[in-house]
Amino acid sequence: MDTEKELRDIKKVSIPVDRLHYQYIHNVTPTELWNNDMSILNSPHVEMLKTIIKYGFDWKVLFETRYTKERILRREKGMKQWTDEHIKKHITWRFEVLKSLKKHGYNKKKHQYPVRVLKIPFWTSRFSFNRDWLVGPEIWDGGGRCAAACVLGWKEIPCVLCEDLRPGSMDKGEFDDKLKKIEGAWNEVIPTISA
């Protein structure tokens, strides 16, 4: 997503990795797979990387992880790009990120876009969608690097702290296009929009 259209950068900070939370996407993120806990320590992303470290690229095992199950659920909801082949490429790419961070550390030149986090989760800020488990700091960009840093045992990761440009506006922004094929994507969040 084009961050500049949705967020304003506030300041560069180092955030403890174990305080980070993944971004919730309404009616796409299967909260039951996350056990209503979007924290990085509980994330399917970290679980998947640990599975590769333990079993290698055993696709039978990897397709049983919560990470893969979430992608398959996205496909079933209408995000057809999540083919099995695309899932495999995506998992391979995520492991390459881990190997790069392990070998080179965090390289600002290599990682063209910084890790960006929101103090207040996007769906809470933009749509007043509040749940006990929906907390920040929430990762907007750089989830792969954050998961890799967590698996590598990093205490902190450099980030840019951001804020929503249109809090409370209910403006769908770039999620309008991203979720256009998801039936009922805006139910509960924007009650006037029918499924």
CYANA upper distance limits for C-alpha pairs under 8 A (distance plus 0.5 A):
  1 MET  CA    174 GLU  CA      7.35
  2 ASP  CA      6 GLU  CA      7.73
  2 ASP  CA    174 GLU  CA      8.33
  3 THR  CA      7 LEU  CA      6.09
  4 GLU  CA      8 ARG  CA      7.17
  5 LYS  CA    165 LEU  CA      8.23
  5 LYS  CA    173 GLY  CA      8.31
  6 GLU  CA    164 ASP  CA      6.60
  6 GLU  CA    165 LEU  CA      6.08
  6 GLU  CA    166 ARG  CA      7.91
  6 GLU  CA    173 GLY  CA      7.41
  6 GLU  CA    174 GLU  CA      8.30
  7 LEU  CA    162 CYS  CA      6.61
  7 LEU  CA    163 GLU  CA      5.97
  7 LEU  CA    164 ASP  CA      5.17
  7 LEU  CA    165 LEU  CA      5.51
  8 ARG  CA    162 CYS  CA      5.91
  8 ARG  CA    163 GLU  CA      5.85
  8 ARG  CA    164 ASP  CA      6.93
  8 ARG  CA    165 LEU  CA      6.46
  9 ASP  CA    160 VAL  CA      6.95
  9 ASP  CA    161 LEU  CA      6.65
  9 ASP  CA    162 CYS  CA      4.93
  9 ASP  CA    163 GLU  CA      7.16
 10 ILE  CA    160 VAL  CA      7.55
 10 ILE  CA    161 LEU  CA      6.02
 10 ILE  CA    162 CYS  CA      5.66
 10 ILE  CA    163 GLU  CA      7.47
 11 LYS  CA    160 VAL  CA      6.16
 11 LYS  CA    161 LEU  CA      5.93
 11 LYS  CA    162 CYS  CA      7.81
 12 LYS  CA    158 PRO  CA      7.72
 12 LYS  CA    159 CYS  CA      6.29
 12 LYS  CA    160 VAL  CA      4.92
 12 LYS  CA    161 LEU  CA      6.64
 13 VAL  CA    158 PRO  CA      6.36
 13 VAL  CA    159 CYS  CA      5.89
 13 VAL  CA    160 VAL  CA      6.50
 13 VAL  CA    161 LEU  CA      7.16
 14 SER  CA    156 GLU  CA      6.35
 14 SER  CA    157 ILE  CA      5.83
 14 SER  CA    158 PRO  CA      4.84
 14 SER  CA    159 CYS  CA      6.27
 15 ILE  CA     19 ARG  CA      7.84
 15 ILE  CA     20 LEU  CA      8.23
 15 ILE  CA    156 GLU  CA      5.71
 15 ILE  CA    157 ILE  CA      6.10
 15 ILE  CA    158 PRO  CA      7.02
 15 ILE  CA    159 CYS  CA      7.28
 16 PRO  CA     20 LEU  CA      7.74
 16 PRO  CA    155 LYS  CA      6.02
 16 PRO  CA    156 GLU  CA      4.64
 16 PRO  CA    157 ILE  CA      7.04
 17 VAL  CA     40 ILE  CA      8.21
 17 VAL  CA    146 CYS  CA      7.45
 17 VAL  CA    149 ALA  CA      7.72
 17 VAL  CA    150 CYS  CA      6.63
 17 VAL  CA    154 TRP  CA      7.33
 17 VAL  CA    155 LYS  CA      6.22
 17 VAL  CA    156 GLU  CA      5.51
 17 VAL  CA    157 ILE  CA      6.66
 18 ASP  CA     39 SER  CA      8.19
 18 ASP  CA     40 ILE  CA      6.97
 18 ASP  CA     41 LEU  CA      6.79
 18 ASP  CA    150 CYS  CA      7.64
 18 ASP  CA    155 LYS  CA      7.92
 19 ARG  CA     39 SER  CA      7.70
 19 ARG  CA     40 ILE  CA      7.97
 19 ARG  CA    136 GLY  CA      8.42
 19 ARG  CA    137 PRO  CA      7.40
 20 LEU  CA     39 SER  CA      6.50
 20 LEU  CA     40 ILE  CA      6.15
 20 LEU  CA    136 GLY  CA      7.24
 20 LEU  CA    137 PRO  CA      5.85
 20 LEU  CA    138 GLU  CA      6.53
 20 LEU  CA    139 ILE  CA      7.25
 21 HIS  CA     38 MET  CA      5.74
 21 HIS  CA     39 SER  CA      4.59
 21 HIS  CA     40 ILE  CA      5.65
 21 HIS  CA    135 VAL  CA      7.65
 21 HIS  CA    136 GLY  CA      6.48
 21 HIS  CA    137 PRO  CA      6.47
 21 HIS  CA    138 GLU  CA      5.21
 21 HIS  CA    139 ILE  CA      6.55
 22 TYR  CA     38 MET  CA      5.93
 22 TYR  CA     39 SER  CA      6.70
 22 TYR  CA     40 ILE  CA      6.77
 22 TYR  CA     43 SER  CA      8.04
 22 TYR  CA    138 GLU  CA      6.06
 22 TYR  CA    139 ILE  CA      5.73
 22 TYR  CA    140 TRP  CA      8.26
 22 TYR  CA    143 GLY  CA      7.64
 23 GLN  CA     38 MET  CA      7.87
 23 GLN  CA    121 PRO  CA      7.70
 23 GLN  CA    122 PHE  CA      8.26
 23 GLN  CA    138 GLU  CA      6.16
 23 GLN  CA    139 ILE  CA      6.19
 23 GLN  CA    140 TRP  CA      6.87
 24 TYR  CA     29 THR  CA      6.41
 24 TYR  CA     38 MET  CA      7.76
 24 TYR  CA    121 PRO  CA      8.44
 24 TYR  CA    123 TRP  CA      7.94
 24 TYR  CA    134 LEU  CA      8.00
 25 ILE  CA     29 THR  CA      5.83
 25 ILE  CA    123 TRP  CA      7.97
 26 HIS  CA    123 TRP  CA      8.04
 26 HIS  CA    185 ALA  CA      7.01
 26 HIS  CA    186 TRP  CA      7.78
 26 HIS  CA    189 VAL  CA      8.35
 27 ASN  CA    182 ILE  CA      8.48
 27 ASN  CA    184 GLY  CA      7.75
 27 ASN  CA    185 ALA  CA      5.69
 27 ASN  CA    186 TRP  CA      7.96
 27 ASN  CA    187 ASN  CA      8.46
 28 VAL  CA     74 ARG  CA      6.87
 28 VAL  CA     77 LYS  CA      8.15
 28 VAL  CA    182 ILE  CA      8.30
 28 VAL  CA    185 ALA  CA      7.79
 29 THR  CA     70 GLU  CA      7.90
 30 PRO  CA     34 TRP  CA      7.29
 30 PRO  CA     70 GLU  CA      7.29
 30 PRO  CA     73 LEU  CA      8.41
 31 THR  CA     35 ASN  CA      6.43
 31 THR  CA     36 ASN  CA      5.59
 31 THR  CA     37 ASP  CA      8.05
 32 GLU  CA     36 ASN  CA      6.71
 33 LEU  CA     66 ARG  CA      6.90
 33 LEU  CA     70 GLU  CA      7.97
 34 TRP  CA     38 MET  CA      6.84
 34 TRP  CA     42 ASN  CA      7.64
 34 TRP  CA     43 SER  CA      7.25
 34 TRP  CA     44 PRO  CA      7.85
 36 ASN  CA    133 TRP  CA      6.28
 37 ASP  CA     42 ASN  CA      7.16
 37 ASP  CA     43 SER  CA      8.48
 37 ASP  CA    133 TRP  CA      6.04
 37 ASP  CA    134 LEU  CA      8.21
 38 MET  CA     42 ASN  CA      7.32
 38 MET  CA     43 SER  CA      7.00
 38 MET  CA    133 TRP  CA      7.33
 38 MET  CA    134 LEU  CA      7.47
 38 MET  CA    135 VAL  CA      8.42
 39 SER  CA     43 SER  CA      6.63
 40 ILE  CA     45 HIS  CA      8.31
 40 ILE  CA     46 VAL  CA      7.54
 40 ILE  CA    146 CYS  CA      8.46
 40 ILE  CA    147 ALA  CA      7.38
 40 ILE  CA    150 CYS  CA      8.11
 41 LEU  CA     46 VAL  CA      7.49
 41 LEU  CA    150 CYS  CA      8.02
 42 ASN  CA     46 VAL  CA      8.00
 42 ASN  CA     47 GLU  CA      8.22
 43 SER  CA     47 GLU  CA      6.91
 44 PRO  CA     48 MET  CA      6.42
 44 PRO  CA     65 THR  CA      7.73
 44 PRO  CA     66 ARG  CA      5.72
 44 PRO  CA     67 TYR  CA      5.09
 45 HIS  CA     49 LEU  CA      6.99
 45 HIS  CA     67 TYR  CA      6.40
 45 HIS  CA    144 GLY  CA      8.20
 45 HIS  CA    147 ALA  CA      6.55
 46 VAL  CA     50 LYS  CA      6.75
 46 VAL  CA    147 ALA  CA      5.71
 46 VAL  CA    148 ALA  CA      7.69
 46 VAL  CA    150 CYS  CA      7.61
 46 VAL  CA    151 VAL  CA      6.84
 47 GLU  CA     51 THR  CA      6.66
 47 GLU  CA     65 THR  CA      8.00
 47 GLU  CA     66 ARG  CA      8.30
 47 GLU  CA     67 TYR  CA      8.17
 48 MET  CA     52 ILE  CA      6.93
 48 MET  CA     62 LEU  CA      7.52
 48 MET  CA     65 THR  CA      6.79
 48 MET  CA     66 ARG  CA      8.10
 48 MET  CA     67 TYR  CA      6.69
 49 LEU  CA     53 ILE  CA      6.87
 49 LEU  CA     94 ARG  CA      8.30
 49 LEU  CA     95 PHE  CA      7.04
 49 LEU  CA    147 ALA  CA      8.37
 49 LEU  CA    148 ALA  CA      7.95
 49 LEU  CA    151 VAL  CA      7.78
 50 LYS  CA     54 LYS  CA      6.70
 50 LYS  CA    151 VAL  CA      7.48
 51 THR  CA     55 TYR  CA      6.36
 51 THR  CA     56 GLY  CA      7.80
 51 THR  CA     62 LEU  CA      7.57
 52 ILE  CA     56 GLY  CA      4.93
 52 ILE  CA     57 PHE  CA      6.31
 52 ILE  CA     58 ASP  CA      8.16
 52 ILE  CA     62 LEU  CA      8.01
 52 ILE  CA     95 PHE  CA      8.38
 55 TYR  CA     61 VAL  CA      8.26
 57 PHE  CA     62 LEU  CA      7.75
 58 ASP  CA     62 LEU  CA      6.65
 59 TRP  CA     63 PHE  CA      6.30
 60 LYS  CA     64 GLU  CA      7.36
 61 VAL  CA     65 THR  CA      7.55
 62 LEU  CA     68 THR  CA      7.45
 63 PHE  CA     68 THR  CA      5.87
 63 PHE  CA     69 LYS  CA      7.42
 64 GLU  CA     68 THR  CA      7.26
 64 GLU  CA     69 LYS  CA      7.29
 65 THR  CA     69 LYS  CA      6.79
 66 ARG  CA     70 GLU  CA      6.49
 67 TYR  CA     71 ARG  CA      7.08
 68 THR  CA     72 ILE  CA      6.73
 68 THR  CA     87 ILE  CA      7.57
 69 LYS  CA     73 LEU  CA      6.68
 70 GLU  CA     74 ARG  CA      6.79
 71 ARG  CA     75 ARG  CA      6.84
 71 ARG  CA     82 TRP  CA      6.67
 71 ARG  CA     87 ILE  CA      7.65
 72 ILE  CA     76 GLU  CA      6.77
 72 ILE  CA     82 TRP  CA      7.15
 72 ILE  CA     83 THR  CA      8.32
 73 LEU  CA     77 LYS  CA      6.70
 74 ARG  CA     78 GLY  CA      7.01
 74 ARG  CA     79 MET  CA      5.97
 74 ARG  CA     80 LYS  CA      8.34
 74 ARG  CA     82 TRP  CA      7.65
 75 ARG  CA     79 MET  CA      4.97
 75 ARG  CA     80 LYS  CA      5.39
 75 ARG  CA     81 GLN  CA      7.46
 75 ARG  CA     82 TRP  CA      5.83
 75 ARG  CA     83 THR  CA      7.75
 76 GLU  CA     80 LYS  CA      8.04
 77 LYS  CA    181 LYS  CA      8.16
 77 LYS  CA    182 ILE  CA      6.07
 77 LYS  CA    183 GLU  CA      7.55
 78 GLY  CA    181 LYS  CA      5.72
 78 GLY  CA    182 ILE  CA      5.83
 78 GLY  CA    183 GLU  CA      8.18
 79 MET  CA    181 LYS  CA      7.21
 79 MET  CA    182 ILE  CA      7.75
 81 GLN  CA     86 HIS  CA      7.52
 82 TRP  CA     86 HIS  CA      6.14
 82 TRP  CA     87 ILE  CA      6.45
 83 THR  CA     87 ILE  CA      6.66
 84 ASP  CA     88 LYS  CA      6.76
 85 GLU  CA     89 LYS  CA      6.83
 86 HIS  CA     90 HIS  CA      6.54
 87 ILE  CA     91 ILE  CA      6.63
 88 LYS  CA     92 THR  CA      6.62
 89 LYS  CA     93 TRP  CA      6.58
 90 HIS  CA     94 ARG  CA      6.73
 91 ILE  CA     95 PHE  CA      6.86
 92 THR  CA     96 GLU  CA      6.80
 93 TRP  CA     97 VAL  CA      6.90
 94 ARG  CA     98 LEU  CA      7.08
 94 ARG  CA    144 GLY  CA      6.34
 94 ARG  CA    148 ALA  CA      8.42
 95 PHE  CA     99 LYS  CA      6.81
 95 PHE  CA    148 ALA  CA      8.33
 96 GLU  CA    100 SER  CA      6.59
 97 VAL  CA    101 LEU  CA      6.69
 97 VAL  CA    144 GLY  CA      7.31
 97 VAL  CA    145 ARG  CA      6.96
 97 VAL  CA    148 ALA  CA      7.36
 98 LEU  CA    102 LYS  CA      6.61
 98 LEU  CA    144 GLY  CA      8.45
 98 LEU  CA    145 ARG  CA      7.58
 98 LEU  CA    148 ALA  CA      5.17
 98 LEU  CA    149 ALA  CA      7.87
 98 LEU  CA    152 LEU  CA      8.32
 99 LYS  CA    103 LYS  CA      6.63
100 SER  CA    104 HIS  CA      6.24
100 SER  CA    105 GLY  CA      7.62
101 LEU  CA    105 GLY  CA      4.90
101 LEU  CA    106 TYR  CA      6.34
101 LEU  CA    145 ARG  CA      8.20
101 LEU  CA    148 ALA  CA      7.77
101 LEU  CA    149 ALA  CA      7.89
102 LYS  CA    152 LEU  CA      7.58
106 TYR  CA    111 HIS  CA      8.35
107 ASN  CA    111 HIS  CA      6.66
108 LYS  CA    112 GLN  CA      7.10
108 LYS  CA    114 PRO  CA      8.06
113 TYR  CA    141 ASP  CA      8.42
113 TYR  CA    142 GLY  CA      8.41
114 PRO  CA    141 ASP  CA      7.82
114 PRO  CA    142 GLY  CA      7.47
114 PRO  CA    158 PRO  CA      8.50
114 PRO  CA    159 CYS  CA      6.83
114 PRO  CA    160 VAL  CA      7.18
115 VAL  CA    139 ILE  CA      7.99
115 VAL  CA    140 TRP  CA      8.01
115 VAL  CA    141 ASP  CA      5.75
115 VAL  CA    142 GLY  CA      5.03
115 VAL  CA    143 GLY  CA      8.12
115 VAL  CA    145 ARG  CA      8.24
115 VAL  CA    146 CYS  CA      8.43
115 VAL  CA    158 PRO  CA      7.58
115 VAL  CA    159 CYS  CA      5.33
115 VAL  CA    160 VAL  CA      6.72
116 ARG  CA    139 ILE  CA      6.64
116 ARG  CA    140 TRP  CA      5.89
116 ARG  CA    141 ASP  CA      5.52
116 ARG  CA    142 GLY  CA      7.19
116 ARG  CA    159 CYS  CA      6.02
116 ARG  CA    160 VAL  CA      5.31
116 ARG  CA    161 LEU  CA      6.55
116 ARG  CA    162 CYS  CA      7.11
117 VAL  CA    137 PRO  CA      6.48
117 VAL  CA    138 GLU  CA      5.74
117 VAL  CA    139 ILE  CA      4.97
117 VAL  CA    140 TRP  CA      5.77
117 VAL  CA    141 ASP  CA      7.57
117 VAL  CA    159 CYS  CA      7.28
117 VAL  CA    160 VAL  CA      6.81
117 VAL  CA    161 LEU  CA      5.69
117 VAL  CA    162 CYS  CA      6.37
118 LEU  CA    122 PHE  CA      7.66
118 LEU  CA    136 GLY  CA      7.10
118 LEU  CA    137 PRO  CA      5.92
118 LEU  CA    138 GLU  CA      5.56
118 LEU  CA    139 ILE  CA      7.04
118 LEU  CA    140 TRP  CA      7.30
118 LEU  CA    161 LEU  CA      6.47
118 LEU  CA    162 CYS  CA      5.57
118 LEU  CA    163 GLU  CA      6.27
118 LEU  CA    164 ASP  CA      8.12
119 LYS  CA    136 GLY  CA      5.68
119 LYS  CA    137 PRO  CA      5.02
119 LYS  CA    138 GLU  CA      6.96
119 LYS  CA    161 LEU  CA      7.52
119 LYS  CA    162 CYS  CA      7.58
119 LYS  CA    163 GLU  CA      7.55
120 ILE  CA    124 THR  CA      7.27
120 ILE  CA    125 SER  CA      6.67
120 ILE  CA    135 VAL  CA      7.26
120 ILE  CA    136 GLY  CA      5.90
120 ILE  CA    137 PRO  CA      7.00
120 ILE  CA    138 GLU  CA      7.51
120 ILE  CA    163 GLU  CA      8.05
121 PRO  CA    125 SER  CA      6.66
121 PRO  CA    134 LEU  CA      7.41
121 PRO  CA    135 VAL  CA      6.60
121 PRO  CA    136 GLY  CA      6.12
121 PRO  CA    137 PRO  CA      7.56
121 PRO  CA    138 GLU  CA      6.01
122 PHE  CA    126 ARG  CA      6.28
122 PHE  CA    127 PHE  CA      8.39
122 PHE  CA    138 GLU  CA      8.42
122 PHE  CA    164 ASP  CA      7.34
123 TRP  CA    127 PHE  CA      5.85
123 TRP  CA    128 SER  CA      7.12
123 TRP  CA    129 PHE  CA      6.06
123 TRP  CA    130 ASN  CA      8.37
124 THR  CA    128 SER  CA      4.94
124 THR  CA    129 PHE  CA      4.95
124 THR  CA    130 ASN  CA      5.98
124 THR  CA    134 LEU  CA      8.23
125 SER  CA    129 PHE  CA      8.10
125 SER  CA    164 ASP  CA      7.35
125 SER  CA    167 PRO  CA      5.52
125 SER  CA    168 GLY  CA      6.47
126 ARG  CA    164 ASP  CA      7.68
126 ARG  CA    166 ARG  CA      6.98
126 ARG  CA    167 PRO  CA      4.97
126 ARG  CA    168 GLY  CA      5.08
126 ARG  CA    169 SER  CA      6.35
126 ARG  CA    170 MET  CA      5.93
126 ARG  CA    171 ASP  CA      7.56
127 PHE  CA    167 PRO  CA      8.07
127 PHE  CA    168 GLY  CA      6.10
127 PHE  CA    169 SER  CA      7.43
127 PHE  CA    170 MET  CA      5.43
127 PHE  CA    189 VAL  CA      6.71
127 PHE  CA    190 ILE  CA      8.10
128 SER  CA    168 GLY  CA      6.92
128 SER  CA    189 VAL  CA      8.44
129 PHE  CA    189 VAL  CA      6.96
130 ASN  CA    134 LEU  CA      7.16
139 ILE  CA    143 GLY  CA      6.74
142 GLY  CA    146 CYS  CA      6.78
143 GLY  CA    147 ALA  CA      6.62
144 GLY  CA    148 ALA  CA      6.69
145 ARG  CA    149 ALA  CA      6.51
146 CYS  CA    150 CYS  CA      6.67
146 CYS  CA    157 ILE  CA      7.85
147 ALA  CA    151 VAL  CA      6.78
148 ALA  CA    152 LEU  CA      6.58
149 ALA  CA    153 GLY  CA      6.73
149 ALA  CA    154 TRP  CA      5.76
149 ALA  CA    157 ILE  CA      7.82
150 CYS  CA    154 TRP  CA      6.32
150 CYS  CA    155 LYS  CA      8.31
166 ARG  CA    171 ASP  CA      7.84
170 MET  CA    190 ILE  CA      7.71
172 LYS  CA    176 ASP  CA      5.67
174 GLU  CA    178 LYS  CA      7.02
175 PHE  CA    179 LEU  CA      6.18
175 PHE  CA    180 LYS  CA      8.49
176 ASP  CA    180 LYS  CA      6.38
179 LEU  CA    185 ALA  CA      6.92
180 LYS  CA    185 ALA  CA      8.30
183 GLU  CA    195 ALA  CA      6.48
184 GLY  CA    194 SER  CA      7.72
184 GLY  CA    195 ALA  CA      4.71
185 ALA  CA    195 ALA  CA      7.90
186 TRP  CA    190 ILE  CA      6.09
186 TRP  CA    191 PRO  CA      8.00
186 TRP  CA    193 ILE  CA      7.24
186 TRP  CA    194 SER  CA      8.42
186 TRP  CA    195 ALA  CA      7.92
187 ASN  CA    191 PRO  CA      6.34
187 ASN  CA    193 ILE  CA      7.39
187 ASN  CA    194 SER  CA      7.44
187 ASN  CA    195 ALA  CA      7.05
